[in-house]
Amino acid sequence: MAKELTHRADELKLLGWSQHDLSRYIDLWDYRQRWGAINLEREDRQFLRKAESELPDISSSKPSTKKPIKEKSYYCRLVFFVDLMTEAEESFEIPSSSRGLWPMLLEEELRLIEYYEPVLGLPDALKAKLLIPFRENIVSNLLGQFKDSIESFEFDFDGPLDSFNAKEKKKWQPLRDGVEKNEKLYPVIDSDHLSACRTYIRKELIPMIRDLFPSLAETSKPTPPDEWIPESKS
């Protein structure tokens, strides 16, 4: 059998596997590729063997390709929140050139993910929990630095995600997991200070992303130039 170059969740889905089992399979497969099966629990190794026993052999003439970064759950979840916030801002009475601190922060995180291309498997997902308080601190610091240039609104960080998870049968975690449900403060910065905010966010976020994810431990990529943008936005 030819060596797998990516997981085969789509094939398992056609075989009737549940979304929960598919997500577990993807995370375990990514973990094994990066760290080896020896580091998995016995139950997890058995689960992977069961999945692979139900899959047909891979033809060596048609190898699978690596799953694009923009199709990974972690990336899609951040895009989901950015889209929600962008839509919400259209209902605010603010100039079109203004922007919320939260979507700016997430946009910069997405930019770095596309640049550095972490695996975003289970080890990365576990470490990513540290980004929750990190994001809160960045927003808090920006509120202090630019308080005279910020207008505050309300945004429901939890409700739309709960509805989406129920409809799509996903288990995406809240963006601000652990923050009180009634925390809806949504700060928006004026256009004159957008550049300064992004500069601060990048200064704080770049080393955090580069050092946080285990899959980037041996990356040789330098810091992205300020002018670098993903191909999808060029």
Backbone as CSV, one residue per row, in Angstrom:
resi,resn,N_x,N_y,N_z,CA_x,CA_y,CA_z,C_x,C_y,C_z
1,MET,0.847,-1.202,0.000,0.000,0.000,0.000,0.877,1.244,0.000
2,ALA,0.517,2.239,-0.820,1.287,3.475,-0.888,1.142,4.259,0.404
3,LYS,2.176,5.008,0.746,2.162,5.801,1.979,1.183,6.958,1.876
4,GLU,0.422,7.174,2.938,-0.528,8.275,2.953,0.212,9.602,3.106
5,LEU,-0.199,10.593,2.297,0.385,11.927,2.399,-0.545,12.871,3.135
6,THR,-1.772,12.451,3.360,-2.726,13.242,4.123,-3.750,12.281,4.710
7,HIS,-4.539,12.764,5.634,-5.572,11.897,6.206,-6.656,11.618,5.167
8,ARG,-7.529,10.678,5.480,-8.543,10.251,4.514,-9.934,10.343,5.142
9,ALA,-10.167,11.468,5.814,-11.448,11.656,6.506,-12.631,11.655,5.539
10,ASP,-12.421,12.195,4.333,-13.522,12.243,3.372,-14.019,10.842,3.028
11,GLU,-13.088,9.891,2.940,-13.473,8.523,2.627,-14.212,7.880,3.796
12,LEU,-13.752,8.187,5.015,-14.444,7.662,6.197,-15.850,8.246,6.320
13,LYS,-15.996,9.505,5.919,-17.318,10.139,5.956,-18.286,9.408,5.037
14,LEU,-17.783,9.019,3.846,-18.620,8.266,2.914,-18.994,6.895,3.464
15,LEU,-18.160,6.397,4.387,-18.437,5.104,5.006,-19.393,5.218,6.191
16,GLY,-19.831,6.458,6.490,-20.827,6.661,7.532,-20.288,7.053,8.882
17,TRP,-19.012,7.427,8.954,-18.440,7.826,10.246,-19.047,9.152,10.698
18,SER,-19.213,9.299,12.014,-19.772,10.528,12.577,-18.753,11.660,12.530
19,GLN,-19.248,12.899,12.619,-18.353,14.052,12.610,-17.408,14.024,13.802
20,HIS,-17.896,13.548,14.940,-17.049,13.459,16.137,-15.875,12.515,15.895
21,ASP,-16.169,11.336,15.329,-15.107,10.368,15.071,-14.163,10.849,13.973
22,LEU,-14.702,11.578,13.002,-13.847,12.120,11.935,-12.866,13.136,12.492
23,SER,-13.347,14.009,13.372,-12.468,15.019,13.970,-11.385,14.358,14.817
24,ARG,-11.770,13.331,15.561,-10.780,12.615,16.381,-9.738,11.942,15.486
25,TYR,-10.198,11.318,14.413,-9.281,10.659,13.471,-8.279,11.648,12.874
26,ILE,-8.764,12.835,12.450,-7.888,13.837,11.828,-6.828,14.298,12.822
27,ASP,-7.246,14.605,14.056,-6.297,15.081,15.067,-5.246,14.019,15.388
28,LEU,-5.681,12.770,15.524,-4.743,11.693,15.849,-3.812,11.403,14.678
29,TRP,-4.341,11.480,13.476,-3.503,11.239,12.293,-2.408,12.297,12.189
30,ASP,-2.797,13.569,12.376,-1.818,14.661,12.327,-0.762,14.493,13.421
31,TYR,-1.210,14.106,14.617,-0.284,13.919,15.733,0.724,12.812,15.411
32,ARG,0.247,11.683,14.878,1.142,10.574,14.566,2.152,10.940,13.493
33,GLN,1.713,11.735,12.497,2.623,12.153,11.439,3.771,12.991,11.990
34,ARG,3.456,13.806,12.984,4.443,14.724,13.521,5.316,14.082,14.601
35,TRP,4.660,13.306,15.503,5.360,12.858,16.705,5.536,11.342,16.804
36,GLY,4.851,10.610,15.935,4.981,9.167,15.954,3.921,8.497,16.812
37,ALA,3.571,7.260,16.444,2.505,6.546,17.137,2.883,6.168,18.565
38,ILE,4.171,6.093,18.857,4.601,5.654,20.188,4.127,6.604,21.284
39,ASN,3.875,7.867,20.911,3.446,8.864,21.893,1.934,8.887,22.101
40,LEU,1.214,8.059,21.340,-0.236,8.004,21.476,-0.641,7.010,22.564
41,GLU,-1.779,7.269,23.152,-2.338,6.310,24.105,-2.759,5.048,23.354
42,ARG,-2.791,3.908,24.075,-3.154,2.628,23.451,-4.528,2.714,22.792
43,GLU,-5.468,3.350,23.471,-6.827,3.482,22.929,-6.827,4.261,21.617
44,ASP,-5.973,5.302,21.549,-5.909,6.112,20.332,-5.266,5.348,19.183
45,ARG,-4.249,4.527,19.490,-3.634,3.710,18.443,-4.635,2.702,17.888
46,GLN,-5.427,2.136,18.782,-6.447,1.184,18.344,-7.495,1.870,17.470
47,PHE,-7.847,3.081,17.837,-8.825,3.834,17.050,-8.296,4.077,15.637
48,LEU,-7.018,4.482,15.519,-6.430,4.709,14.198,-6.380,3.422,13.379
49,ARG,-6.014,2.317,14.022,-5.956,1.043,13.302,-7.337,0.643,12.784
50,LYS,-8.374,0.882,13.594,-9.731,0.572,13.176,-10.117,1.400,11.949
51,ALA,-9.777,2.711,11.987,-10.092,3.573,10.853,-9.403,3.086,9.593
52,GLU,-8.114,2.769,9.714,-7.338,2.399,8.529,-7.716,1.024,8.000
53,SER,-8.239,0.167,8.882,-8.666,-1.152,8.420,-9.908,-1.072,7.549
54,GLU,-10.675,0.006,7.706,-11.894,0.167,6.915,-11.649,0.896,5.599
55,LEU,-10.446,1.457,5.427,-10.134,2.203,4.211,-9.533,1.289,3.151
56,PRO,-9.855,1.540,1.878,-9.229,0.761,0.802,-7.769,1.175,0.622
57,ASP,-6.985,0.274,0.003,-5.591,0.584,-0.274,-5.483,1.807,-1.175
58,ILE,-4.407,2.593,-0.950,-4.149,3.759,-1.799,-3.382,3.313,-3.035
59,SER,-3.822,3.776,-4.177,-3.086,3.483,-5.407,-1.816,4.302,-5.436
60,SER,-0.672,3.651,-5.694,0.608,4.363,-5.705,0.695,5.362,-6.832
61,SER,-0.167,5.229,-7.841,-0.118,6.146,-8.984,-0.904,7.427,-8.735
62,LYS,-1.697,7.436,-7.659,-2.520,8.618,-7.372,-2.409,8.977,-5.891
63,PRO,-1.271,9.486,-5.467,-1.106,9.820,-4.056,-1.980,10.998,-3.646
64,SER,-2.403,10.976,-2.387,-3.175,12.097,-1.866,-2.285,13.309,-1.702
65,THR,-2.868,14.457,-1.604,-2.121,15.695,-1.420,-2.376,16.237,-0.014
66,LYS,-1.457,17.053,0.440,-1.567,17.644,1.767,-2.774,18.560,1.839
67,LYS,-3.503,18.480,2.932,-4.691,19.304,3.101,-4.296,20.770,3.182
68,PRO,-4.888,21.635,2.349,-4.551,23.062,2.382,-4.815,23.668,3.761
69,ILE,-3.986,24.623,4.139,-4.100,25.250,5.451,-5.465,25.900,5.646
70,LYS,-6.028,26.425,4.547,-7.300,27.133,4.650,-8.496,26.195,4.790
71,GLU,-8.264,24.888,4.703,-9.337,23.922,4.902,-9.293,23.308,6.302
72,LYS,-8.285,23.674,7.070,-8.157,23.102,8.410,-9.112,23.799,9.378
73,SER,-9.588,23.018,10.333,-10.627,23.493,11.238,-10.211,24.752,11.994
74,TYR,-8.968,24.802,12.456,-8.495,25.954,13.226,-8.605,27.232,12.399
75,TYR,-8.156,27.158,11.154,-8.190,28.317,10.260,-9.643,28.719,9.966
76,CYS,-10.476,27.735,9.631,-11.869,28.017,9.281,-12.619,28.659,10.452
77,ARG,-12.291,28.243,11.657,-12.945,28.808,12.846,-12.624,30.289,12.983
78,LEU,-11.378,30.673,12.788,-11.018,32.088,12.888,-11.699,32.901,11.788
79,VAL,-11.752,32.349,10.578,-12.428,33.031,9.473,-13.909,33.231,9.806
80,PHE,-14.510,32.237,10.430,-15.913,32.330,10.844,-16.141,33.553,11.721
81,PHE,-15.266,33.761,12.703,-15.427,34.907,13.602,-15.147,36.231,12.888
82,VAL,-14.145,36.265,12.035,-13.859,37.500,11.297,-15.061,37.896,10.440
83,ASP,-15.662,36.924,9.772,-16.822,37.210,8.923,-17.993,37.718,9.762
84,LEU,-18.211,37.111,10.922,-19.285,37.564,11.805,-19.077,39.013,12.234
85,MET,-17.848,39.332,12.602,-17.542,40.681,13.082,-17.645,41.707,11.958
86,THR,-17.199,41.334,10.784,-17.303,42.234,9.634,-18.762,42.547,9.335
87,GLU,-19.596,41.526,9.398,-21.032,41.722,9.167,-21.641,42.605,10.252
88,ALA,-21.232,42.384,11.498,-21.765,43.184,12.602,-21.385,44.648,12.461
89,GLU,-20.157,44.903,12.018,-19.695,46.287,11.890,-20.489,47.062,10.837
90,GLU,-21.063,46.354,9.890,-21.881,47.020,8.875,-23.141,47.623,9.480
91,SER,-23.547,47.110,10.630,-24.744,47.645,11.297,-24.402,48.746,12.296
92,PHE,-23.111,48.933,12.591,-22.702,49.992,13.503,-22.653,51.326,12.752
93,GLU,-22.900,52.378,13.465,-22.813,53.705,12.850,-21.380,54.208,12.978
94,ILE,-20.519,53.657,12.127,-19.101,54.024,12.137,-18.638,54.236,10.698
95,PRO,-17.588,55.022,10.488,-17.030,55.174,9.142,-16.538,53.835,8.609
96,SER,-16.628,53.635,7.317,-16.217,52.368,6.723,-14.729,52.103,6.896
97,SER,-13.959,53.157,7.155,-12.511,53.001,7.320,-12.115,52.595,8.734
98,SER,-13.063,52.603,9.668,-12.778,52.149,11.030,-12.787,50.622,11.077
99,ARG,-12.225,50.060,12.137,-12.176,48.600,12.226,-12.129,48.170,13.686
100,GLY,-12.784,47.055,13.979,-12.766,46.498,15.319,-11.401,45.934,15.672
101,LEU,-11.044,46.011,16.935,-9.762,45.455,17.375,-9.733,43.931,17.239
102,TRP,-10.858,43.290,17.515,-10.887,41.835,17.460,-10.664,41.285,16.047
103,PRO,-11.388,41.770,15.033,-11.115,41.225,13.690,-9.713,41.555,13.194
104,MET,-9.186,42.732,13.578,-7.806,43.050,13.191,-6.842,42.025,13.769
105,LEU,-7.045,41.684,15.022,-6.178,40.708,15.693,-6.272,39.334,15.018
106,LEU,-7.494,38.914,14.709,-7.677,37.611,14.072,-7.141,37.594,12.643
107,GLU,-7.288,38.709,11.939,-6.738,38.797,10.582,-5.221,38.640,10.593
108,GLU,-4.583,39.235,11.586,-3.126,39.111,11.686,-2.724,37.678,12.056
109,GLU,-3.524,37.032,12.878,-3.244,35.640,13.225,-3.382,34.746,11.992
110,LEU,-4.427,34.965,11.210,-4.626,34.200,9.979,-3.482,34.434,8.995
111,ARG,-3.036,35.665,8.919,-1.912,35.999,8.029,-0.672,35.195,8.409
112,LEU,-0.385,35.117,9.695,0.799,34.391,10.150,0.647,32.880,9.959
113,ILE,-0.556,32.381,10.114,-0.787,30.956,9.884,-0.529,30.618,8.421
114,GLU,-0.978,31.480,7.519,-0.734,31.239,6.100,0.754,31.370,5.764
115,TYR,1.439,32.225,6.473,2.868,32.429,6.199,3.711,31.276,6.733
116,TYR,3.509,30.922,7.998,4.349,29.903,8.624,3.857,28.470,8.362
117,GLU,2.565,28.325,8.073,1.974,27.022,7.756,2.219,25.950,8.828
118,PRO,1.758,26.172,10.046,1.859,25.122,11.064,0.970,23.940,10.681
119,VAL,1.250,22.775,11.255,0.470,21.577,10.944,-0.973,21.721,11.425
120,LEU,-1.150,22.369,12.577,-2.464,22.569,13.192,-3.123,21.239,13.562
121,GLY,-2.302,20.274,13.932,-2.817,19.009,14.450,-3.057,19.110,15.945
122,LEU,-3.166,17.968,16.601,-3.492,17.952,18.027,-2.474,18.683,18.905
123,PRO,-1.160,18.494,18.724,-0.205,19.236,19.560,-0.343,20.751,19.403
124,ASP,-0.531,21.211,18.169,-0.711,22.646,17.938,-2.014,23.136,18.569
125,ALA,-3.082,22.341,18.420,-4.381,22.723,18.964,-4.330,22.861,20.489
126,LEU,-3.598,21.980,21.136,-3.480,22.055,22.602,-2.741,23.322,23.020
127,LYS,-1.656,23.629,22.324,-0.887,24.836,22.642,-1.670,26.108,22.313
128,ALA,-2.543,26.028,21.307,-3.297,27.209,20.870,-4.207,27.757,21.963
129,LYS,-4.493,26.950,22.989,-5.325,27.436,24.094,-4.667,28.621,24.794
130,LEU,-3.334,28.701,24.706,-2.631,29.822,25.328,-2.904,31.138,24.603
131,LEU,-3.429,31.050,23.392,-3.749,32.267,22.649,-4.995,32.963,23.190
132,ILE,-5.801,32.248,23.960,-7.025,32.866,24.492,-6.688,34.018,25.435
133,PRO,-5.926,33.796,26.510,-5.560,34.940,27.368,-4.634,35.910,26.663
134,PHE,-3.823,35.415,25.725,-2.908,36.291,24.992,-3.690,37.324,24.179
135,ARG,-4.740,36.877,23.492,-5.567,37.813,22.719,-6.236,38.833,23.640
136,GLU,-6.731,38.344,24.775,-7.390,39.250,25.724,-6.429,40.348,26.176
137,ASN,-5.185,39.980,26.432,-4.191,40.964,26.873,-3.886,41.983,25.783
138,ILE,-3.792,41.519,24.546,-3.523,42.454,23.449,-4.648,43.476,23.325
139,VAL,-5.891,42.989,23.333,-7.027,43.911,23.219,-7.054,44.874,24.401
140,SER,-6.790,44.369,25.597,-6.773,45.221,26.791,-5.694,46.296,26.677
141,ASN,-4.512,45.915,26.197,-3.426,46.887,26.041,-3.751,47.941,24.996
142,LEU,-4.389,47.528,23.911,-4.776,48.488,22.867,-5.838,49.451,23.387
143,LEU,-6.745,48.943,24.195,-7.755,49.812,24.797,-7.107,50.885,25.655
144,GLY,-6.045,50.507,26.355,-5.345,51.485,27.184,-4.555,52.487,26.367
145,GLN,-3.893,52.023,25.320,-3.037,52.894,24.510,-3.834,53.868,23.653
146,PHE,-4.982,53.422,23.146,-5.721,54.222,22.166,-7.137,54.554,22.641
147,LYS,-7.308,54.686,23.951,-8.649,54.860,24.509,-9.386,56.075,23.950
148,ASP,-8.658,57.125,23.592,-9.307,58.337,23.077,-9.711,58.194,21.614
149,SER,-9.267,57.118,20.966,-9.565,56.912,19.545,-10.447,55.693,19.321
150,ILE,-11.014,55.177,20.413,-11.809,53.952,20.344,-13.260,54.236,20.709
151,GLU,-14.156,53.654,19.926,-15.584,53.709,20.213,-16.032,52.284,20.546
152,SER,-16.844,52.135,21.570,-17.242,50.809,22.028,-18.660,50.456,21.600
153,PHE,-18.822,49.209,21.183,-20.120,48.663,20.804,-20.291,47.324,21.520
154,GLU,-21.386,46.649,21.227,-21.613,45.320,21.784,-21.621,44.286,20.666
155,PHE,-21.065,43.121,20.969,-21.025,42.020,20.009,-21.196,40.709,20.774
156,ASP,-22.059,39.848,20.249,-22.305,38.548,20.880,-21.246,37.560,20.395
157,PHE,-20.267,37.256,21.239,-19.175,36.359,20.864,-19.588,34.884,20.911
158,ASP,-20.687,34.564,21.584,-21.027,33.170,21.838,-22.260,32.661,21.090
159,GLY,-23.324,33.480,21.043,-24.587,33.028,20.465,-24.485,32.488,19.050
160,PRO,-23.903,33.242,18.116,-23.812,32.751,16.738,-23.016,31.450,16.614
161,LEU,-21.975,31.305,17.436,-21.195,30.067,17.388,-22.019,28.890,17.897
162,ASP,-22.788,29.094,18.969,-23.636,28.025,19.487,-24.622,27.557,18.418
163,SER,-25.208,28.524,17.700,-26.166,28.184,16.643,-25.484,27.441,15.506
164,PHE,-24.295,27.902,15.137,-23.544,27.273,14.051,-23.151,25.843,14.406
165,ASN,-22.652,25.640,15.619,-22.263,24.300,16.055,-23.448,23.340,16.034
166,ALA,-24.608,23.831,16.476,-25.795,22.978,16.504,-26.250,22.614,15.090
167,LYS,-26.174,23.588,14.195,-26.632,23.365,12.813,-25.668,22.480,12.035
168,GLU,-24.380,22.749,12.161,-23.368,22.040,11.374,-22.785,20.819,12.099
169,LYS,-23.239,20.589,13.313,-22.749,19.472,14.128,-21.234,19.535,14.318
170,LYS,-20.765,20.733,14.637,-19.348,20.950,14.927,-19.154,21.160,16.418
171,LYS,-17.908,21.157,16.837,-17.588,21.385,18.246,-16.522,22.467,18.373
172,TRP,-16.673,23.510,17.578,-15.728,24.614,17.664,-15.863,25.296,19.014
173,GLN,-14.716,25.593,19.615,-14.700,26.229,20.922,-14.939,27.741,20.799
174,PRO,-15.506,28.353,21.846,-15.691,29.806,21.829,-14.358,30.530,21.654
175,LEU,-14.397,31.657,20.997,-13.184,32.447,20.791,-12.609,32.902,22.125
176,ARG,-13.486,33.224,23.046,-13.058,33.751,24.338,-13.446,32.756,25.442
177,ASP,-13.075,31.528,25.243,-13.415,30.448,26.160,-12.946,30.794,27.569
178,GLY,-13.872,30.767,28.517,-13.538,31.098,29.898,-13.917,32.508,30.296
179,VAL,-14.181,33.378,29.303,-14.623,34.741,29.596,-16.119,34.702,29.871
180,GLU,-16.577,35.519,30.803,-17.984,35.517,31.181,-18.870,35.750,29.963
181,LYS,-20.009,35.060,29.944,-20.928,35.134,28.806,-21.423,36.554,28.541
182,ASN,-21.506,37.373,29.581,-22.040,38.722,29.397,-20.964,39.711,28.943
183,GLU,-19.775,39.221,28.634,-18.709,40.101,28.173,-18.885,40.314,26.672
184,LYS,-19.480,41.445,26.305,-19.791,41.722,24.898,-19.125,42.998,24.376
185,LEU,-18.205,43.552,25.165,-17.543,44.782,24.739,-16.812,44.571,23.416
186,TYR,-17.083,45.456,22.456,-16.504,45.334,21.118,-15.915,46.690,20.719
187,PRO,-14.610,46.891,20.933,-13.989,48.180,20.638,-13.646,48.346,19.151
188,VAL,-13.885,49.544,18.654,-13.589,49.885,17.262,-12.652,51.090,17.239
189,ILE,-11.561,50.976,16.474,-10.558,52.032,16.398,-10.778,52.891,15.160
190,ASP,-10.516,54.179,15.261,-10.708,55.042,14.088,-9.580,54.830,13.078
191,SER,-9.803,55.322,11.862,-8.884,55.051,10.754,-7.497,55.652,10.963
192,ASP,-7.410,56.733,11.714,-6.115,57.392,11.914,-5.139,56.534,12.716
193,HIS,-5.653,55.570,13.449,-4.791,54.775,14.324,-4.766,53.287,13.948
194,LEU,-5.336,52.948,12.805,-5.338,51.553,12.358,-3.924,51.015,12.182
195,SER,-3.094,51.798,11.523,-1.730,51.348,11.237,-0.943,51.105,12.518
196,ALA,-1.077,52.010,13.477,-0.359,51.851,14.743,-0.847,50.614,15.494
197,CYS,-2.143,50.331,15.422,-2.690,49.150,16.079,-2.144,47.872,15.449
198,ARG,-2.121,47.834,14.122,-1.617,46.642,13.437,-0.129,46.438,13.724
199,THR,0.607,47.528,13.794,2.029,47.413,14.100,2.232,46.792,15.475
200,TYR,1.441,47.237,16.442,1.546,46.681,17.788,1.155,45.208,17.810
201,ILE,0.054,44.880,17.138,-0.418,43.495,17.105,0.650,42.585,16.504
202,ARG,1.246,43.009,15.395,2.266,42.181,14.746,3.490,42.000,15.639
203,LYS,3.869,43.053,16.292,5.044,42.991,17.174,4.844,41.949,18.275
204,GLU,3.630,41.870,18.794,3.339,40.927,19.874,3.030,39.525,19.351
205,LEU,2.346,39.453,18.223,1.811,38.183,17.750,2.835,37.322,17.011
206,ILE,3.719,37.937,16.260,4.669,37.162,15.447,5.502,36.197,16.300
207,PRO,6.196,36.668,17.339,6.983,35.711,18.134,6.110,34.699,18.869
208,MET,4.893,35.097,19.238,4.000,34.174,19.932,3.632,33.002,19.027
209,ILE,3.212,33.279,17.813,2.817,32.225,16.879,4.021,31.359,16.514
210,ARG,5.138,31.975,16.249,6.332,31.238,15.811,6.846,30.299,16.900
211,ASP,6.731,30.724,18.150,7.267,29.927,19.255,6.236,29.007,19.901
212,LEU,4.958,29.259,19.651,3.905,28.525,20.351,3.665,27.129,19.784
213,PHE,3.513,27.036,18.468,3.115,25.772,17.857,4.285,24.798,17.768
214,PRO,4.129,23.584,18.297,5.201,22.586,18.218,5.639,22.286,16.780
215,SER,4.700,22.351,15.841,5.041,22.022,14.453,5.941,23.063,13.803
216,LEU,6.118,24.208,14.468,6.997,25.250,13.930,8.337,25.300,14.665
217,ALA,8.597,24.297,15.479,9.810,24.301,16.307,11.079,24.387,15.467
218,GLU,11.047,23.812,14.277,12.240,23.799,13.435,12.083,24.652,12.179
219,THR,11.133,25.576,12.205,10.936,26.404,11.023,12.145,27.294,10.763
220,SER,12.471,27.473,9.493,13.591,28.334,9.112,13.107,29.638,8.493
221,LYS,11.796,29.818,8.474,11.257,31.032,7.866,11.558,32.248,8.735
222,PRO,12.005,33.332,8.116,12.240,34.564,8.885,10.922,35.268,9.193
223,THR,11.006,36.348,9.940,9.819,37.162,10.200,9.247,37.670,8.881
224,PRO,7.933,37.572,8.666,7.372,38.040,7.395,7.531,39.549,7.250
225,PRO,7.884,40.024,6.061,7.969,41.467,5.839,6.604,42.116,6.056
226,ASP,6.602,43.372,6.440,5.338,44.073,6.687,4.445,44.083,5.459
227,GLU,5.062,44.074,4.271,4.278,44.160,3.050,3.751,42.804,2.587
228,TRP,4.155,41.717,3.284,3.723,40.399,2.839,2.248,40.190,3.108
229,ILE,1.517,39.729,2.083,0.128,39.375,2.225,-0.085,38.009,1.603
230,PRO,-1.048,37.233,2.105,-1.307,35.904,1.522,-1.728,36.021,0.064
231,GLU,-1.449,34.978,-0.706,-1.816,34.970,-2.117,-3.318,35.148,-2.302
232,SER,-4.089,34.657,-1.358,-5.552,34.749,-1.474,-6.044,36.181,-1.410
233,LYS,-5.188,37.103,-0.897,-5.615,38.499,-0.774,-4.780,39.429,-1.656
234,SER,-3.901,38.858,-2.459,-3.049,39.683,-3.311,-3.743,40.038,-4.618
